[in-house]
Each structure stands twice: as structure tokens, then as C-alpha cells.
């Protein structure tokens, strides 16, 4: 389970606390950055278990950090190549109206 049980108002609508929203934001960011759901669930379970497992939590996050840094490096290499190609096309087709950089 990723989210803690959420309180409900008298009308049955969910009432989220600031802590609930912060936790949800963290889960969204971890998932958006490519962390597998199994790892997010593991991290959530560790957090719910309370203190004493900080090293395990740190390991989950540092493993993911390493993957994200690697992914950023790969994306930067892709971006450099794309920018080179754009520059080459801009220089060879100035009549297309693209601003030169």
C-alpha cells in the first residue's frame, strides 16, 4: 500500500492532510523519475515501519539516485546530438526562417 488510509468527511469525501499530500507528491516524483512501483512500495513499507530502518531507506533512495543521475547523463548526450543536428539544419537551410544560434 502506497498511501495511508485517508479520513473521510461526513459526506464521504476524502480529506487529505498536508502530510498526505506531501507523501503523495513524493510518490509521484519517485515514479515520474522512473522508480519501479515495487521499490516505492518497499520504501513506503520501510517508512511505515518506523525508525530503525533508516539505512535500508537510504539504500533504496541512493540506488534510485544513481539511476536518475545516469539517466540524466544519457539524456544530456541525446540533447547535445539533437542540438548539433538542429544547428546543422539551420545553417544549411537559412531560408526556412529559423534563427541562427
N, C-alpha and C positions, 0 to 999 in steps of 0.2 A: 504494500500500500504506500503510495507516494504522499498523500495528503492525510492529515489528521481529520478525525470526524469533525464536521462543521456544525456549529449551532444553527438552529432554525428559529425564526420568529413565530409569533402566534399564527401568522398567515401561512406558515410552512416554507417561506422563502429562506434561503441560506443567508447567514450573517457571517461575513468573513472579518476576522480581526486583522490588525496591521501585521501581526506575526504570520498569520495565514497567507496574506498577500506577499510578504517578503519571501516566505518559503516557496510559494508558487512561482515567483519571479526567478528565484534561484534554480528551481527545477526546469523552467522554460529555458533559461540561459545555458544550463548544462546540456540539455537536449539539443538546443539550437547549435551548440558548438560541437555536436557530434558524439556526446557521451551516450553509450548504449543504455537503454532502459534498465537492463539488468544491473548495471553499475549504479544508476541513480537509485534504484530500489535498495541496493546494498548500502549505499551511503545513507539513505533515509532510515533504514533499519538500524544502522550504527548510531545515528543521531538520536533516534527514539530510545535506544538502549541506555542513554545517559553517559555520564562521564566514565572514564577508564578505558575507552577505546579510541582515544584521540590519534594514536599512531596509525591505526587502521584507517581512520577517516583521512588523515594526511596522505597515506599511501594512495587511496582512491583518487584524491584530488591532484596529487603530484603526477600520477600516471596520466591522468587526463590532460593536465597542463602540458606535459611533454608532447602528447599527441597534437594538441592545439598549436603549439609553437612550430612543430614540424609542418602541420597543415598550412600555417601562415607563411612559412618559408616557401612551400610549394606554390601557393597562390601568388606570392610576390614574384617568383620566377615566371609564372604564367603571365602576370601583368606586364613584366618587363618585355616579354616577347610580343605581346599584343601591342604595346606602345611602340615598339620598333616597327612592327608591320603598319600601324596607323601612320607613323611618321613617313615611312617609305611611300605609302599610297598618297599621302598629302603632297609629298614632293614630286611625285610622278604625274599627279592629276590636279594641278593648281586650279584648273578651270572648273573643277567641281565645286569651288566656293568654300572649301574647308580652310579655316585659318591655319597658317603655318605656325609651328611651335619652334 
